[in-house]
Amino acid sequence: MPELPEVDFAAGIARSALVGRILTAVRTHHRAQRRALPARDIGRIVGRRVVRVERHAKHQHLVLDDGAVIAVHFRMNGDWAISVAGAPLPAYARIDFTTNDGQSLCLVDSRALCTATYHRPGAPPRLALGPEPDALTVDALRDALARRTGAIKPALLDQRVVAGLGNIYAAEALWRARVHPAQVSRRLSPAQLRALVRGIKAAIADGFARQGRYRDGMRDRPFKVYDREGDPCPRCGTAVRRIPQAGRSTYFCPSCQRAGAAARA
């Protein structure tokens, strides 16, 4: 699943393909995308110039010259693919945007869960987002978790707590902070909160250092614990474990991340 660093990379692809160009055609290729972006909205898009592409956490906004916004969310495994107008579409192409210079930017998604929606000028998407990792502070994290009685790992996936943090980097951040993923959110000590803020920033920075798409080259720069069940922890050598949390897999080191243990940065 694409997370903040990967979506940031993808936004760069969209930026290079669209900014400064006029959208001469927009086509949807799946009923789910046709419901989200109906013909009446496509009629408002065609003929408009894309002036910028913004990233807000894991959301991408294609901003048009009249102030309207095309809001794109990859969901589970969406991505961009650039091709030439008239060429065969990539596999699982769900929407393609054709520009006046003959380029085609395709939103591809094997599960067809991705979305692109039109928002009129003066009515941008409303996003309930917390601070992004680079702006996260200990005070902000403490306040966001103060009333949460559930486990810390699922809490971190709430975009109102940390914008852009997803399953992969939440697990990586908790490992770096030595915090057990099932620890009660509001019971994190001041030391653990400080370590977790550092861990979130470091995990995301490591994601940016991958310099690529989430589907490519993951094993060239392996994660510390994510998707490494049974492998030795790179810090202590204990076998990494996997547990289910909120319908997702969580990976952690049972030695480094003991429940209730104080964080050691």
N, C-alpha and C positions, 0 to 999 in steps of 0.2 A: 504494500500500500504506500503510495507517495506521501511523504511527510514534508515538513517545512523546507528543508534544504533541497529536496528533489522538486518540489513545486516551484521554488525560487529558480532553479535551473530551467524548468519547463517554461516559466514566465519569460525567461530570456530568449527561448526559442520563439515564442509568440511575438515578443517585442521585435526580434530581427525580421520576422516574416510579415508583420502587419503595420507597424508604426510608420506613418507618413503615406500610407497607401489607401486607395479607395476600395471598398468592398463591392465588387461587381456581381457577386452571386453568393448565396448561402443555401446549402442544401442539407436536409436532414435525411437520415437513412435508417431510422428505427422509430417505431411508434412511440417509445418513451420520450425520445428527443423531440418528436413532432408535437407531443402534448406540452412539453416544457417551452418549446420555441415554435409557436404556430405560425402559419403563413402570414397573418396580419402583422406580426412582429417582424418577420423577415422583410416584409415590405417597407418597414420603417428603417431597417438596417441598410439595405442595399442602396448604394450611392453615397454612403457616408464614409468619411475618412477616419481612420483610427489615429488618434493623436497620442495615446500612451497606453501602456499596459501596466497595471498596478497589481501588486501582490499584497493581500491582507490575510496573514496567517496562511491557511491552505486554500484560500480563494484567489482567483485571478479575475481582474476587472479589465475588460477591453473598453476603453473610454473613447467615445465617438466625438466628432467635431461639433455636434449640437448639444453635448453634455450627457447624452444617453449612455448607458452602461450595459454591456453584455457580461453578465456574471457567470463565470465558469468554475465548476467544482469537479475535480477528477473522481471523487468518491474512492472506491476500492482500488481500481487499477487503470484509470484513464491516463492518457498521455497525448502529446502532440506529435504529429508526423508531417514533415514538409514534402510536398511533391509539386509537380508541374500540372497546371490546369489541363484537363483532357486526358491525363495519364490514368491508368487503372488505379482505383482507390486502394489504399492499404487494407489489409484484412481488419475486420471489425471497425471500419470507419463508421462513425455515428453522425458526425456533422463535418462538412468541409466549407471553409471560407475561401473564396477565390478573390484575388486582388487584381487591380488594373494592370499590373506588370506580369500577369500570367502565373503567379504563384498560387499554390493551394495549401492551406494549413488545415490538416484533418485532426479532429478529435477522435481518437481511437480508444476502444474500451471493449474487451471481450465479454464483459458482463452487462454492458449497456446500462450501467448505473450512473454514469457521468451526467452532469446537467449543464445546460447553457440557457440562461433566461435573460429576457430583455427588460430593462428598467428605463422608463421615460426620463427625459431631461428634468432635473430638479427633484427626482425621486430615486436616489441611489439605494442600493441594497442596504438593509439594516442588519448589521452583524453584531451579535452579542459576544464580544471577544475581550479577554483579559489582556494583559501586557504580553508582548512577544518576549522570547527568552533573553534577547540582548537588553531589554528594558526592565526585566524582572528584578525586583528587590526582595530582600528578606521580609520587610514589613508587608509588602503586597501579598506575598505568598502566605505569610502567617494570617493575615486578615481573610484571605480567600478560603483558608482551611479551618478557620476558628470554630465553625459550627458543623463541620462535617464529621459524622460518626462512622463513616465507612472507611474502607482500606485506602491507603494513599495512592496505590497504582491506578485504580479506576478514577480516583479524584483528579489525578493529573491529566486524564484524557478529556476532562470537561474543558472546552475551549474558553470558558469564562474564567478559568483558573490560570492557564498559560496558553496563549494563542499559538496554534501551530504545532504543539507537542502531541505526538501520536504514540502508538503502542511500542514502536521500536525504540524511540529515543527516551520514552519514559522509563523503560526497563534499563536502558543504558545509564540514564541519570541516577536511578536508584542504586545501581551497582557502584557507580562512582562515589556516591554519598554514603555507602554502606548502610542503607536503610532497607529493612525488609519490606517487600511489596504489600504485605497484608497488615502492616502497622496502621493503627487508627490515625486518621489524618490529623485530627485536632490535638493528638497527644505527642506530636513530634516536638522534641526539645529545641531550644534555641540553637544549640550546636548542630542538630540534625537539619534544621531549617537552613542554616548558613551553608552546610555541606550540600544540601539538595539544590540550592540556588546555583552553587558552583558546579554541581554535577550536571544540571540542566544546560547551563551555558557551555560546558565542555563537551557534552554529548552532541549538542547541535553544531558546535564548531567542528567537531569531527565529521559530522554529516556534510557540512559545507566543504570540508577538505577532500571529500570523495570526488568532487568535480564531475558529477555525471548523473545519469538517470538511475532511479531506484532499481531498475531491472538489470542493470549492467555492472559488472565488476565488483559485486559485493564481496566476493571471496578474495579479491585482491587486497582488500582492506577490511579484514573480518571484524565483526562486532565483538564486544567484550563478552556479552552473555546472550544477546538475542539470537534465537535460532541455533543455539549451541548446546542443547540438552545432551548431557553425558560427557561433554568435552571438559578438560581441566580449566578451572578458573585461571585467567592469566595473572592473577595477583597471588593466589594461595595454592592453586593446584587442585582444589576440591572439585568434584564433578558438578557441573551446572545442572540445576533442576528446572523443571517446567511445571507450572500449576495453572489451572484455568481461573480466570478472574473476569467477571462481567462478560462472559462469552468469548473471551480472547485468551491467548496463551501468554503467560508471563514467565520470563526466564530470570533466574537469580542464583547467587551463590549462597548455599545454606550456611557456610562458614563465615564469609565476610559480611553477610547481611542477616545476622541473627536477630530474631524478633526481640524488640525491646532494648537492643544493644545501643549504646551511645555512639553517635557518628564519630568516625576518626577520619579526618580529611586526608 
